[in-house]
Amino acid sequence: MTAETATRTAPPPRAGARRRARLSGGTALGLGSAVLYLSLIVLIPLALVVWRSTDEGLGYFWRAVTTPDAWAALTLTIGASAIVALINLVLGTVIAWVLVRDRFPGKGIVDTLIDLPFALPTIVAGLVLLALYGPESPLGVNLAYSRAGVGLALLFVTLPFVVRTVQPVLIELDKDMEQAAASLGASPFQTFRRIVLPNLVPAMLSGTALAFTRAISEFGSIVLISGNLPFKTQVAAVNIFSQIEGDNTTGAAAISTVLLIVALVALVSLDLLQRWGSRRG
Amino acid sequence: MAKYGLRTIAVVYLFFLLVLPVGLIIWRTFGDGLAPFVEALTSPSALHAFRVTLVVALWAVVANTVFGVGAAILLVRHEFPGKRLLGAFIDLPMAVSPVVVGLALTLLYGRFSPVGGLLESWGLQIIFSTPGMVLATVFVALPLVVRSVVPVLEELGDEQEQAAHTLGASRFQTFLRITLPGIRSALAYGVVLCLARSLGEYGAVAVVSGRLVDQTQTLTLFVEERFQNFDQPAAFAAATALALLAVVALLLTRLLRPKD
């Protein structure tokens, strides 16, 4: 994402680049290969999902999406993802703050640990959470087959997003303004609210949007801890999986299309947020 | 006061969300010594799953590395209409659920689709076989190498490449002698990320592999299948092996991460 902003704010191409108004042979060949590769692996398969979801008419699409269990799965997914994204918004910012502004022994280890959810296979994440918060929990906390368990798995896999978007902004932030505010008699809370927070908001919201998109598509970490109970803990990805297993491809494609649309809306909002952020910053 | 409060919140949250669960499973695996761990991982099914995982991950990493470097050079060094759109398409896999990836590939390459049927008549089975699993893994890990290399390539600029070019170096020589050494550590960072993602992919592979034990079962599928069949020691052992690989990858990325 940062790379994208960098491209956008890059200076206009130099004269050498502009002279090649018509594509040179190398560019055309490279572009052709890249587009072909992307088409065969990503674009055509995804287009087929959307096409398949409506090949029996829009009425069928709508009925597939609004069957009670599919609808319950979709609302649970979007609701749980929104709550998880909000928890990340607060706790992710707190963690980023502690990692940048606080000093304590072992901080480097904590900083490295943040990326663990990205590196750990999702099925392993689900299994470790089930080991600690399942029926055989040594803590006596059993969240297996409950919505709280789904939320826990989502919190685990989305942890790095807000931390890793807020952290660099906080590092860059000049302390002079905060010191000025403090010397003018602002309380620490006032300084945070009036000086620090406005600078962090774009990054916080970007991280939250990324966490939300990740949460709505999550499958591996949820499949074990949710127990796949329709109407209770079945999320959209698990519902799609059961429909594929049950050979109901059109139904699976319909739910998939809804997920793709929701992710697209979230990413477009993220893009708008980043432009808003770069205009302000 | 507030300082200690925030520190406590952050540390306690991370402890209960990350450290304790991962620590517990490692403790459970090694609680009875190393022998049960080794035994669980050297069963024929586990060894087969290891092999399948390695084959799929290696092909996927090779494909994504070649594509990743090529696409990054294209995005940074070349001008063409629709550049931002290409960038968006490359990022698209991040937003797609692994299960949807599996469904999408099945719709194009499955036995009952025109393309899949044609390929199968030529004796090339994609879905429920290794090629499909490679495709699924390539899909989910697609942006990682590109996005690691692009910022470094932008930072490097193309003065040195142009100098090499004026001195008579061919395109390939320039790439090998100038560009590649410049992006070396960023490329390694991207490759490690890609490898970690490939070894750990579960959802997309679960759909396209058909989950055939001893045939298309990867290590992640082995973890799930063993757990569902109440063979907890094997599931925990394989999960711990994957977790240790993840920790190694994490430490490697820490070393290779471009300094900002």
Interface residues (C-beta under 8 A of the other chain):
Chain A: T2 A3 E4 A6 T7 R8 A10 P13 G16 A17 R18 R20 L23 S24 G26 T27 G30 L31 S33 A34 V35 Y37 L38 I41 V42 L43 I44 P45 L46 L48 V49 R52 L91 V94 I95 W97 V98 L99 D102 F104 V110 T112 L113 I114 D115 L116 P117 F118 A119 L120 P121 T122 I123 V124 L127 V128 L129 A131 L132 Y133 P138 L152 L155 F156 L159 P168 P188 T213 I216 S217 E218 F219 G220 V223 L224 A236 A237 V238 I240 F241 I244 T249 A252 A253 S256 L259 L260 A263 L264 A266 L267
Chain B: A2 K3 L6 R7 I9 A10 V11 Y13 L14 L17 L18 V19 L20 P21 V22 L24 I25 R28 F67 G70 A71 I73 L74 L75 H78 E79 F80 R84 L86 G87 F89 I90 D91 L92 P93 M94 A95 V96 S97 P98 V99 V100 V101 G102 L103 A104 L105 T106 L107 L108 Y109 S113 L135 V138 F139 L142 R147 V150 P151 E154 Q162 R171 A196 L199 G200 E201 Y202 G203 A206 V207 T220 V223 E224 F227 A235 F236 A239 L242 A243 A246 V247 A249 L250 L251 T253 R254 D260
